[in-house]
Amino acid sequence: MRRGVRLFQLAGVLLFQQAVTIALSGYNACFFFTHARRNPRRRLGATVLGFVNVALAGESLAFGLLPHLLFARHAVVVGQAIVTSLSLAVALVMAALALRHRLRRGR
C-alpha cells in the first residue's frame, strides 16, 4: 500500500479550495458593497474591501479554475492579465488611503 497523496488527488483538493475561495470572496464582496451603500461614513473603505474580494475571487478563478476548464491558452492569459491589473489597482488605492491617513495625522 502506498503512503501519501497522489498528484490527481492533490489537484482535486486544490480545485475545491479555489472554488470555495471564489464563493466566499463573492459573498464578502456583496457584503462590503451593501455595507458601503448603507453606511456613508464607511463608504470608501467598504468599497475598497469589496474590490479586494472581487480581485481575490478573480485570481482564484483565473489562476486556479480557468486553466483547467479552458483549453484556449490565450483566453487564460487575458483573464490573468485583467485580474492582476485589478489587484494592482486595489493595492494602489489602499496604499494611497494609508498615505493620506498618515499625512493627515502628521506622522
Sequence and secondary structure as in RCSB ss.txt:
>XXXX:A:sequence
MRRGVRLFQLAGVLLFQQAVTIALSGYNACFFFTHARRNPRRRLGATVLGFVNVALAGESLAFGLLPHLLFARHA
VVVGQAIVTSLSLAVALVMAALALRHRLRRGR
>XXXX:A:secstr
   S  HHHHHHHHHHHHHHHHHHHHHHHHHHHHHHHH GGGHHHHHHHHHHHHHHHHHHIIIIIHHHH   HHH
HHHHHHHHHHHHHHHHHHHHHHHHHHHHHHT 
